[in-house]
Each structure stands twice: as structure tokens, then as C-alpha cells.
């Protein structure tokens, strides 16, 4: 059932003005092998990320990722879970320590990116399905072992910061249009 739910969500996302090419690529990958939700799938796997916005929607929580050494959205491996909205919600909570988070079930963004080889892990693709996750009024976070730092950043600032990852800036622009 979860594969059908993701298939439907990808079709819906594909109906958006800029979503069609990415959605098609993700749908093809979804049906390429039964292990696409497992991190040991050699060519790549699905991940779930959170565009974690403040209660008022004006700021986003970013992590200075320990392994990749750059500012990114919160998120992680599906590890067999096919409900990527729940993966995004789980990862947002684990990586931020925030409670009472709410996830939107619709896909906010898709991003396929190559992960460089490290130690015993070969280079591979992440098929990252991103969902909006909303914080409540208590925005006090706890930095996890996966981060050098966490920071609430104004969405407008993220949209205009050329030093940040292009996909972060894209999500910020999407959020500003949507809000």
C-alpha cells in the first residue's frame, strides 16, 4: 500500500509546473528494484527530508551536517520505511530535539543528489523526498551527534544566500511563493 501512496504523491507533484521531470525520474526509480528504501541498495535509495519551518512560517531550521560539512535541511535514510513523510517527521524530531512537530503529507520538493564515497560506503544517489514539517511555539532545539550546529534562519535570507546549497535556495523560493 505504501508504494501506491508514494506513486500517487509523485503523480500529484508531477502535475505542478516544475515537478514533472523530477517526479518521472523518482517514479522510475521507485519501480526499479524492491530495495529502493534500503540504504544498502548500492546504486541509491530513498531518503526523507524536512523543510522544518517555524510556527509563524518565516524561518527554517537548518543543520550544519557533520559528514557533509555544509548547511542543509534535516533528513535521513528511509531504512525500509516507505512512508517518506513519516521519515521526514522522524528525522526532524531526532535531529532537532523538537517536539509536537506536524508533517504535511504532500510532497514539497524532490531532489536527486550524488553522495560521495566515504570509508566503506561507495558513491551513490539519494532520491530525497522533502516534506514541510511545522514546529509549534517551542522552538528550542538540541544539537544531535549528526550536526556541528543547528540554526533558525529567515527563509528570505536562505533564498538569497548564494553560499548555500542550490536545493535549499530553491525550497526557500518555493516557500516564499507559497506563503
Phi, psi and omega per residue, in radians:
X1 nan -0.681 -3.094
X2 -1.117 -0.625 3.111
X3 -1.108 -0.700 3.104
X4 -1.128 -0.649 3.103
X5 -1.126 -0.781 3.103
X6 -1.153 -0.723 3.092
X7 -0.981 -0.823 3.125
X8 -1.085 -0.783 -3.139
X9 -1.089 -0.691 3.110
X10 -1.174 -0.657 3.074
X11 -1.095 -0.760 3.132
X12 -1.091 -0.785 3.125
X13 -1.098 -0.633 3.115
X14 -1.128 -0.330 3.104
X15 -1.439 -0.067 3.095
X16 -1.424 2.752 -3.064
X17 -0.929 -0.732 -3.079
X18 -1.830 0.011 -2.992
X19 -1.500 -0.326 -2.987
X20 -0.991 -0.936 -3.084
X21 -1.072 -0.764 3.128
X22 -1.130 -0.762 -3.119
X23 -1.064 -0.715 3.114
X24 -1.104 -0.782 3.114
X25 -1.048 -0.761 -3.141
X26 -1.194 -0.656 3.101
X27 -1.143 -0.716 3.089
X28 -1.070 -0.773 3.130
X29 -1.130 -0.696 3.123
X30 -0.944 -0.670 -3.079
X31 -1.697 0.141 -3.059
X32 -1.411 -0.472 -3.104
X33 -2.877 2.750 -3.134
X34 -1.354 -0.223 -3.060
X35 -1.731 0.268 -3.011
X36 -1.170 -0.192 3.094
X37 -1.727 0.053 -3.108
X38 -1.844 2.370 -3.101
X39 -1.198 -0.304 3.115
X40 -1.495 0.055 3.036
X41 -1.237 1.939 -2.880
X42 -1.002 -0.716 -3.062
X43 -1.356 -0.442 -3.137
X44 2.807 3.094 -3.105
X45 -2.827 2.856 3.104
X46 -1.326 2.502 3.005
X47 -2.284 2.811 3.102
X48 -2.165 2.252 -3.127
X49 -2.161 2.758 -3.098
X50 -2.031 2.180 2.886
X51 -1.535 1.541 -2.965
X52 -1.519 1.817 -3.063
X53 -1.791 2.643 3.109
X54 -1.144 2.905 -3.125
X55 -0.993 -0.626 -3.134
X56 -1.535 -0.068 3.068
X57 1.356 0.132 -3.080
X58 -1.673 -0.238 -3.099
X59 -2.265 2.753 3.113
X60 -2.231 2.481 3.113
X61 -1.591 2.130 3.128
X62 -1.988 2.683 3.082
X63 -1.997 2.423 2.970
X64 -1.555 1.662 -2.973
X65 -1.063 2.228 -3.072
X66 -1.117 -0.847 -3.078
X67 -1.289 -0.695 -3.061
X68 -1.617 -0.203 3.064
X69 0.939 0.835 3.041
X70 -2.722 2.839 3.136
X71 -1.337 2.241 -3.119
X72 -2.518 3.025 2.980
X73 -1.328 2.826 3.084
X74 -1.316 2.596 3.116
X75 2.872 3.085 -3.137
X76 -3.071 -2.959 -3.068
X77 -1.220 2.565 3.098
X78 -1.258 -0.574 -3.141
X79 0.852 0.803 3.077
X80 1.628 -0.295 3.130
X81 -1.328 2.217 -3.111
X82 -1.618 -0.240 3.110
X83 -1.567 1.653 -3.020
X84 -1.283 -0.353 2.992
X85 -1.139 -0.711 3.107
X86 -1.217 -0.591 3.060
X87 -1.083 -0.814 3.134
X88 -1.048 -0.754 3.133
X89 -1.132 -0.789 3.130
X90 -1.067 -0.846 -3.110
X91 -1.128 -0.688 3.108
X92 -1.060 -0.763 3.121
X93 -1.169 -0.801 -3.120
X94 -1.118 -0.703 -3.035
X95 -1.482 -0.276 -3.094
X96 -2.008 -0.382 -3.043
X97 1.324 0.008 3.130
X98 -1.265 2.545 3.116
X99 -1.983 2.935 3.086
X100 1.005 0.681 3.064
X101 -1.417 2.631 3.100
X102 -2.213 2.343 -3.128
X103 -1.883 2.463 3.024
X104 -1.538 2.321 -3.048
X105 -1.257 -0.391 -3.118
X106 -1.359 2.626 3.113
X107 -1.263 2.275 3.093
X108 -1.601 -0.632 -3.061
X109 -2.803 2.684 3.026
X110 -2.185 2.473 3.109
X111 -2.637 2.108 3.037
X112 -1.765 2.156 -3.135
X113 -2.463 2.556 -3.114
X114 -1.432 2.339 3.066
X115 -1.763 2.185 -3.119
X116 -1.199 2.695 3.099
X117 -1.096 2.474 3.074
X118 -2.548 2.341 3.073
X119 0.777 -2.002 -3.096
X120 -1.646 0.136 -3.091
X121 -1.825 2.082 3.133
X122 -1.292 2.838 3.028
X123 -1.012 2.460 -3.122
X124 -2.778 3.035 -3.141
X125 -1.769 2.466 2.907
X126 -1.830 2.208 3.019
X127 -1.756 1.595 -2.958
X128 -1.617 2.063 3.095
X129 -1.784 2.108 -2.993
X130 -1.935 2.356 -3.133
X131 -2.156 2.620 3.006
X132 -1.303 2.263 3.016
X133 -2.134 2.310 -3.094
X134 -1.914 2.354 3.051
X135 -1.486 2.799 3.017
X136 -1.646 -2.841 -3.055
X137 -1.139 -0.496 -3.138
X138 -1.496 1.846 -3.061
X139 -1.866 0.323 3.120
X140 -1.332 2.109 -3.087
X141 -1.858 2.914 3.063
X142 -2.213 2.248 -3.122
X143 -1.346 2.202 -3.139
X144 -1.546 3.048 3.111
X145 -1.162 -0.223 -3.120
X146 -1.490 -0.114 -3.033
X147 -2.205 2.580 2.908
X148 -1.371 -0.616 -3.080
X149 -2.826 2.834 2.966
X150 -2.224 2.625 3.112
X151 -2.698 2.379 2.955
X152 -1.413 2.170 -3.128
X153 -2.152 2.410 3.055
X154 -1.022 2.348 -3.103
X155 -1.030 -0.713 3.129
X156 -1.059 -0.677 3.099
X157 -1.133 -0.749 3.118
X158 -1.078 -0.740 -3.123
X159 -1.041 -0.535 -3.036
X160 -1.862 0.110 -3.094
X161 -1.637 1.743 -3.085
X162 -1.158 -0.222 3.117
X163 -1.411 -0.235 -3.126
X164 -1.526 2.797 3.099
X165 -0.935 2.433 -3.120
X166 -1.030 -0.616 -3.126
X167 -1.232 -0.542 3.045
X168 -1.136 -0.780 3.124
X169 -1.107 -0.685 3.113
X170 -1.073 -0.798 3.132
X171 -1.122 -0.675 3.110
X172 -1.070 -0.769 3.108
X173 -1.091 -0.739 3.097
X174 -1.041 -0.763 -3.107
X175 -1.129 -0.734 -3.132
X176 -1.125 -0.649 3.095
X177 -1.193 -0.670 -3.088
X178 -1.272 -0.618 -3.043
X179 -1.283 nan nan
